[in-house]
Amino acid sequence: MSAFSEQIFEIEDKPLKCCDKCGKPGLGPIAVGKKLSIYGKWIKSKFHIPCYTPLSLSPLKISSESPQEAIEFAEKWNKQFQILNLSTIAPIKKLEAPEPKTYFKRAWIEIFKFLTPEEAAIISCVSKEFYYYSWNSEVWNKWIPDKTQNNPADGKLAYLEKKHNTCISCGLSIKSDLVRCPILKRALCKTCKSAYNSKYHMKKIDWIMRRYRVDRNFFERNNIPVVFDSFLNAKAYTFMVEQCLDKIEKNNPTLAHIMVTRKKRRRGEG
């Protein structure tokens, strides 16, 4: 079961004696979920709708006849999985030129030409001047000449469309087959998300720990996101684990013998 498969948003229209998050009573409707008990078992829990956070990182499925408060909550939660609608992110087409002398403006535009669109997108947030240069038509004519011409907005939107609304793995751009991964902040198609051998298929934590010989705390120590699927199985991306192990090997040569063993495990030799 994928970590991003749809889950049912369970609602009950009755009073709440005690919210499992804030501890306060309340009137209906209430959200029904699960929490991990001190004995390590999943037990039923109830929340005020604003207090509720789904355990599973998956879109919520809810009936149109549900209370409005619950519908609004589900819509807000589901936004993180939706492919970006770039038509609502209208570019600023009328920009005031920065104050520095023309010489420096020319110099910055030439510098921007050496960057990639990804790098320009990052440093355009540094200042108003850099944001202005990032929209320069000369720069975008170099990056995407068939889209830009004299309007840099066309080129920049073409870049954003390619980056955010195509599968990060195979490049598929059919929006009905895409889901946005809240962890990667990028789109994945159904095949690349679900295929067992895909880089972007999430594996169960237990399998990862056996495969790479790491403990459960390894994920927290290295800030590797762990999410639950709709069956509450903990999952993570194996490529993030491998990146961390490679970094540890590079920074700690004395652990090389351990890393060799782990590499054999990755290839199935051990």
N, C-alpha and C positions, 0 to 999 in steps of 0.2 A: 504494500500500500504506500503510495507516494505521500510525502510530507505535505503536498499541496492539493490533495484530493478534497473535494467538498465534504463538509461535515454538517450535521443537522444542529441548528441552534434551538435548544430545548427551552421552552418558556412555560411557566405556570402562572395562572392568574389567581393568586391567592396571597394572603398576608405572609410576611416573613418574620419569624420570631427573632432570628439572630443572623445577620449577614456574616458569612465565613471570612470576610475580609475586614470590614470596619467594626463588626460586632454589634451594630445597631439594628433595631427592628424596623419594619417598614411595611407599606401596603403593596399590593400587587401592581403590575406583573413583576415576576422575579426570574432570574436566569438560573438554570440548573447546570451544574458542571461537576467536575471531579477534583479531588485533591489527594495528595499522598499522605497517608496516616503515619504516625510515629512507628508503626509496625511494618512499614514498607508496602502497604496495600493501598490501591486506589479506592476511595470511598466517595459517595455522593455528597455534594456540597451545594449550598444555595446562596445567591448573592443578589444585592440590588443590581439592576442592569448597569448603571454607571460604574459599579465596583468590579464588574466581571471582566476577566481577561481570559480568553480561550487558551487552554493548555496546548492544543494542537495548532500548529502554524498552517492553517488551511482556511479557505473561504467558508463563510457561514451560509447555510441554506435555510431560508425562513419563509413561511407562508405569507401571502399578501394579506391574509386575514388576521395576522398577528397584531398586537398593540403597536401603535405608531412609534413609541419609544424604542421598542425592540427592533423595528424595521430600520430606524435611523442608526441605531448602534451597529447593526449588521452591515449596512451600506458603508458606514465609516470604516469598519474593520476590513471590508472587502476591497477598499480602494487600493490597498498596498499590493494586491495581486493583479490589478487591472493594467493593461497596456496603456501607456501614456497617450493622451489625446493632444497631440502637438498643436492642433488648430486652435486650442484654447490658450496656448502659450504664445500670444502674439508678440513678435519681436518689436523692439523699439526702433522704428525706422528713421525718426528724426532725432539725431543726437547732436548735442552741442560740442563743438570742437574743444579739446582741452586748451588750457592757457599757454603752455610752454611754447617756445619759439618754433618756427617752422622747421628749423634744422633738426631739432630733437624729435619732432613728429616724424620726419622722414626717416630718421635713424631707427626709431621704434618700429615703424612699419617694416623696414628691412629686416630687423631682428625677428619680428613675428613670422616672417616668411621661412625662417629656419626651424620653426616649431612644427609639431604635429597638431592636428585639430584637438586631440586629447589634452595636450600640454597647454594650448591656447585657452581651452575651456576652463582649465584650473587657474591659470594666472590672470584671466580676465576678471576674477573676483578680487584681485589685490587692490585695485583702485579704479576710480572713474576713468582715468586716462587709459589704463590697460583695457578696460571694458570697451572704450571707444575704438581703440586700435583693433580689437578682436573682431569688430564688425567691418573693417576696411575691405572694400571690394577687391583691391589688389591681392590681399592675403588669400581671400577665398577663391579668387580666380586661379591661384596657384594650386590650391588643394583640390577643388572640385570645379574645373573649368567648364564642363558641360552643363553645370547647373547654375552657375553664378552670373556670368556675363557682367552686367553693370549693377546688379542687385545682390549685395552680399547676403541679404536675408534668405534668398532662395538656396544659396549654398550652405548656410549654417543650418537651416531647417532640414536640408537633405542629409547633412551629417547627423543631426539629432535623430532623424527618422531611422537611419541605418544603425545607429548605436543603441537606441532604446527600444525600437519596435521590430527588431529582427532577432532570431535565435542566436544567442552568444556562441553556440557551438557549431551549428550547421548553416546559419544564415537565412533560415526560412522566414518569410515575411507575411505569411497568411495569418492575420490577426486572430481568426477564430481558433487557430491551433496553438496559440501562444498563451503563456501565463507569466506574470512578472514574479520573479523570485525576490522576496523582501530582504533576503540575506545578501545576495549579489547585486541587488538593485538593477538587474538586467532581465531580459526576456528569455524564456526557454520554451522550446516546442515540446509537444507531448512525447515524441520519440526520445529526444535527448534527455528529457526529465525522467523517463521511465525505463529506458533500456539498461539492463543490468551492467553492461560493460561501459556505459557512457561515463565520461569524466564527471558529469553533473547529476549522476544518479546518487541519491543519498543512501548510505549504508547504515545498518543498525550499529549502535555503539558497541555492543558486545562483540560483534564480528570484527570491528575495527581494532578493539583492544587485543583480541587474539591474534589478528593478522600482523599488527605492527608492534605488539608487545609493549603497549603503553597502559597506564592505569587511568581510572576515571578522572583523577585530578589533572591529568595532562591537558584536557580540553579547557578547563578553567584557567590554568597557568598560562596557556598560550592564546587565550581569547578566541578559541575556535567555537563558533556558534553550534549549540546543540538544540534541536527542535524535536517536537513530538508529532507523529502522524495521527490519524484519526483513531487508531487502535492504541494510542499512547505508548508507542515504541519510540525510544530515544534514537535520533539519527543525526548524522553529520556528513560533511563532504570529505571523502578520503584525500582529495588533492590538497586540501588545506592541512591535513595531518602530514602528508609527505613534504609539503613546503616547510613546515615547522621542523621536521626531522632533518631535512637538508640544511636548514639554518643552524640547528644545534650542532650538526657534524662540522660545519664550516667554522663555527665559533669555538668549538671544543675539540681540538684534534685528539685529545687523550681518550675520547669516547669512540674513536674510529672503529675499534673491534666490535662494539655494540651495533654501530650503524651498518657494518658489513652484514651482520646477522639479520638485521631488519630488512636490508635490501634483498637478501636471499628470500626472506619471507614474502616480500612484495612480488617477486618473480615466481613464487611457488616452489623454490628449491629447498626450503627448509621446513 
